[in-house]
Amino acid sequence: MTTFKNIVLYTGHDGRAKFREEEIALPGGSPKAMLSELFPSAGFQVRHSPPGVSSDFHCTTTAQWLIVLSGQMEIGLQDGTTRLFRAGDHFFSNDLLPAGAIFDRTLHGHSSRVVGNEPLVTLFVRTGD
C-alpha cells in the first residue's frame, strides 16, 4: 500500500502550535491512481494575499486543509520554528485554541507571512467535522 505524506499544524498538550508529519494510507483506486478514503468537507475558500502581507500570532478557527496554489508562505511557531510552503505544498491546519483557554499571543497559535514578490493564492478546504 502506498501512503501520502501529510504535514499537520496542531496544538500540543502545552497549548503551543507544533508541526508533525503523518502518513495517509492510499488503499483505493488502482496502481495508476492510488486513492485515500473520502474525507468529509464543509466547503472551501480561495484567498489572495499581496506580497508583504503578514499576520500576528493567531489560532485556526476551524480545522482545514490549506493548499498553496501560487506564491510562497511561511508559517512561524512560538518556539521560533518556521516552515516555508510553496505552490503545490499543503498542510492540515488544526491548531485550535484549547477548550476553555483565553487566547494569549505569547503562547498560542502561529504567524504567517507572504514570502517573495509574488502574491500568495491559497485554497482552504474546511473539514466536515
VENLINNOR-V945852 format. One record per residue. SS is DSSP state (~ for helix, > for strand, _ for the rest). D_CENTER is the distance of its C-alpha to the mean C-alpha in whole Angstrom. Layout:
# VENLINNOR-V945852
ss = (SS | SS)
d_center = (D_CENTER | D_CENTER)
This chain:
# VENLINNOR-V945852
ss = (_ | > | > | > | > | > | > | > | > | > | > | _ | _ | _ | _ | _ | > | > | > | > | > | > | > | > | > | > | _ | > | > | > | _ | _ | > | > | > | _ | _ | _ | _ | _ | > | > | > | > | > | > | > | > | > | _ | _ | _ | _ | > | > | > | > | > | _ | _ | _ | _ | _ | > | > | > | > | > | > | > | _ | > | > | > | > | > | > | _ | _ | _ | _ | > | > | > | > | > | _ | _ | _ | > | > | > | > | > | _ | _ | _ | _ | _ | _ | _ | _ | _ | _ | _ | _ | _ | _ | _ | > | > | > | > | > | > | _ | _ | _ | _ | > | > | > | > | > | > | > | > | _ | _)
d_center = (25 | 22 | 19 | 15 | 13 | 10 | 7 | 6 | 6 | 9 | 12 | 15 | 19 | 19 | 17 | 15 | 11 | 11 | 9 | 11 | 12 | 13 | 15 | 15 | 19 | 20 | 24 | 25 | 26 | 28 | 28 | 28 | 24 | 23 | 21 | 19 | 20 | 19 | 16 | 17 | 15 | 16 | 16 | 14 | 14 | 14 | 13 | 16 | 16 | 19 | 19 | 20 | 17 | 16 | 14 | 16 | 14 | 13 | 11 | 9 | 12 | 11 | 9 | 7 | 6 | 5 | 8 | 10 | 13 | 15 | 15 | 13 | 11 | 11 | 9 | 12 | 12 | 16 | 17 | 17 | 15 | 13 | 11 | 11 | 9 | 12 | 13 | 13 | 10 | 6 | 4 | 4 | 3 | 7 | 9 | 12 | 15 | 17 | 20 | 23 | 21 | 22 | 19 | 20 | 19 | 20 | 18 | 15 | 12 | 10 | 12 | 11 | 13 | 14 | 16 | 19 | 22 | 20 | 18 | 14 | 14 | 10 | 10 | 9 | 10 | 11 | 12 | 16 | 16)
